[in-house]
Amino acid sequence: MMLNIEIQVQDKRFYFRKWRLKTFCKQIIQSAWQEKRASEVSLVLADDDFVQVLNRDYRGKDCPTNVLSFENAEKPPKGQTWLAGDIIVAYQTVVREAKDQGKSFEAHLAHLLIHGTLHLQGYDHLTEKQAQVMEKLETDIMQKLGYEDPYKDVV
């Protein structure tokens, strides 16, 4: 499977964590990627203001959110690369949620990247059954990567 991941760091604070940011993000997205065809994913590491505009314009919610995914449901002709879609993450929201939930920034970002990647592949959590399937996948991938269950303290 060939997966190309393009990363744009719009909010440079993501770099303040003194780690190999792009390598980390690529490894997390690849760990959640299940498609067999050649694919491309775009990741934008942004700030709350950027995400709030997208959330307002595309989802009708005028507030920032932790992660947005824009899936390209159109599959290309056989043999062509599938432009799967975009994942956008909001820095301040990730920092705030990680602190509020007692998680490391790294673990929370990993979870959100997995969540967004699964959305690009058609998973959703609109119904209880969909949520159970998606959350189990997220938990399994997180644990394979050495992180705790992201839902363990969620009631």
C-alpha positions as CSV (number, residue, x, y, z in Angstrom):
1,M,0.0,0.0,0.0
2,M,1.3,3.4,-0.9
3,L,0.2,6.3,1.3
4,N,1.5,9.8,0.7
5,I,0.9,12.2,3.5
6,E,1.4,15.9,2.9
7,I,1.8,18.0,6.1
8,Q,1.4,21.8,6.4
9,V,2.3,23.3,9.8
10,Q,0.3,26.5,9.9
11,D,0.7,26.9,13.7
12,K,4.4,26.7,14.5
13,R,3.7,26.0,18.2
14,F,3.3,22.4,17.2
15,Y,7.1,22.4,16.8
16,F,7.7,23.7,20.4
17,R,7.3,20.1,21.6
18,K,10.9,19.3,20.7
19,W,10.1,16.1,18.7
20,R,10.1,15.0,15.2
21,L,6.7,16.3,14.5
22,K,6.2,15.3,10.8
23,T,7.6,11.9,11.4
24,F,5.4,11.4,14.4
25,C,2.2,12.5,12.5
26,K,3.0,10.3,9.5
27,Q,3.6,7.2,11.7
28,I,0.3,7.7,13.5
29,I,-1.7,8.3,10.3
30,Q,-0.1,5.2,8.6
31,S,-0.9,3.1,11.7
32,A,-4.6,3.9,11.2
33,W,-4.6,3.5,7.4
34,Q,-6.4,0.4,6.1
35,E,-6.9,1.2,2.4
36,K,-5.0,-1.0,0.0
37,R,-5.0,1.4,-3.0
38,A,-2.5,4.2,-3.5
39,S,-3.8,7.1,-1.5
40,E,-2.9,10.7,-0.4
41,V,-3.9,12.4,2.8
42,S,-3.4,16.1,3.6
43,L,-2.8,17.2,7.2
44,V,-2.9,20.8,8.4
45,L,-1.7,21.6,11.9
46,A,-3.4,24.8,12.6
47,D,-4.7,27.1,15.3
48,D,-8.2,27.5,16.8
49,D,-9.0,30.5,14.6
50,F,-8.3,28.6,11.4
51,V,-10.3,25.6,12.5
52,Q,-13.2,27.8,13.8
53,V,-13.7,29.3,10.3
54,L,-13.8,25.8,8.7
55,N,-16.1,24.5,11.4
56,R,-18.4,27.5,10.9
57,D,-18.4,27.4,7.1
58,Y,-18.7,23.7,6.6
59,R,-20.4,22.4,9.7
60,G,-22.5,25.4,10.9
61,K,-20.7,25.4,14.3
62,D,-19.1,28.8,15.0
63,C,-16.5,27.5,17.5
64,P,-13.1,25.7,17.2
65,T,-13.0,21.9,17.6
66,N,-10.1,19.6,18.1
67,V,-10.0,17.9,14.7
68,L,-11.9,18.2,11.4
69,S,-11.8,15.7,8.6
70,F,-13.0,16.3,5.0
71,E,-13.4,13.0,3.3
72,N,-13.3,12.7,-0.5
73,A,-15.9,10.0,-1.0
74,E,-15.2,10.0,-4.8
75,K,-13.0,7.0,-5.6
76,P,-10.7,7.5,-8.6
77,P,-10.5,5.2,-11.6
78,K,-8.5,2.0,-11.1
79,G,-4.8,2.6,-10.9
80,Q,-5.0,6.3,-10.0
81,T,-4.1,7.7,-6.6
82,W,-7.1,8.3,-4.3
83,L,-7.0,11.8,-2.8
84,A,-8.6,10.6,0.4
85,G,-9.1,14.0,2.0
86,D,-7.9,16.5,4.6
87,I,-7.4,16.4,8.4
88,I,-7.1,19.7,10.3
89,V,-6.0,19.8,13.9
90,A,-6.4,22.9,16.2
91,Y,-3.4,23.5,18.5
92,Q,-5.0,25.4,21.4
93,T,-7.9,23.0,21.6
94,V,-5.5,20.0,21.7
95,V,-3.5,21.6,24.5
96,R,-6.5,22.5,26.5
97,E,-8.2,19.1,26.1
98,A,-5.0,17.2,26.9
99,K,-4.6,19.2,30.1
100,D,-8.3,18.9,31.1
101,Q,-8.2,15.1,30.5
102,G,-4.9,14.5,32.2
103,K,-3.3,13.2,29.0
104,S,0.0,14.1,27.3
105,F,-0.1,16.4,24.3
106,E,1.5,13.6,22.3
107,A,-1.1,11.0,23.3
108,H,-4.0,13.3,22.6
109,L,-2.7,14.4,19.3
110,A,-2.1,10.7,18.3
111,H,-5.7,9.9,19.2
112,L,-7.1,12.8,17.1
113,L,-4.9,11.9,14.1
114,I,-6.2,8.3,14.3
115,H,-9.8,9.6,14.7
116,G,-9.4,11.9,11.7
117,T,-7.8,9.2,9.6
118,L,-10.6,6.8,10.3
119,H,-13.2,9.4,9.2
120,L,-11.4,9.7,5.9
121,Q,-11.9,6.0,5.4
122,G,-15.6,6.3,6.0
123,Y,-15.9,5.5,9.7
124,D,-18.3,7.7,11.7
125,H,-19.9,8.0,15.1
126,L,-23.3,9.3,14.4
127,T,-25.1,6.3,15.9
128,E,-24.3,4.3,19.0
129,K,-23.3,1.2,16.8
130,Q,-21.0,3.4,14.6
131,A,-19.4,4.9,17.7
132,Q,-18.7,1.5,19.2
133,V,-17.0,0.3,16.1
134,M,-14.9,3.5,15.6
135,E,-14.0,3.8,19.3
136,K,-12.8,0.1,19.4
137,L,-10.6,0.7,16.3
138,E,-9.2,3.9,17.9
139,T,-8.5,2.1,21.1
140,D,-6.9,-0.9,19.4
141,I,-4.6,1.3,17.3
142,M,-3.7,3.5,20.3
143,Q,-2.8,0.4,22.4
144,K,-0.7,-1.1,19.5
145,L,1.2,2.2,19.5
146,G,1.8,2.0,23.3
147,Y,-0.8,4.5,24.4
148,E,-3.6,4.1,26.9
149,D,-7.3,3.7,25.9
150,P,-8.3,7.2,25.0
151,Y,-11.9,6.5,26.2
152,K,-11.0,4.8,29.6
153,D,-12.1,7.8,31.7
154,V,-15.0,8.9,29.5
155,V,-18.5,8.4,30.9
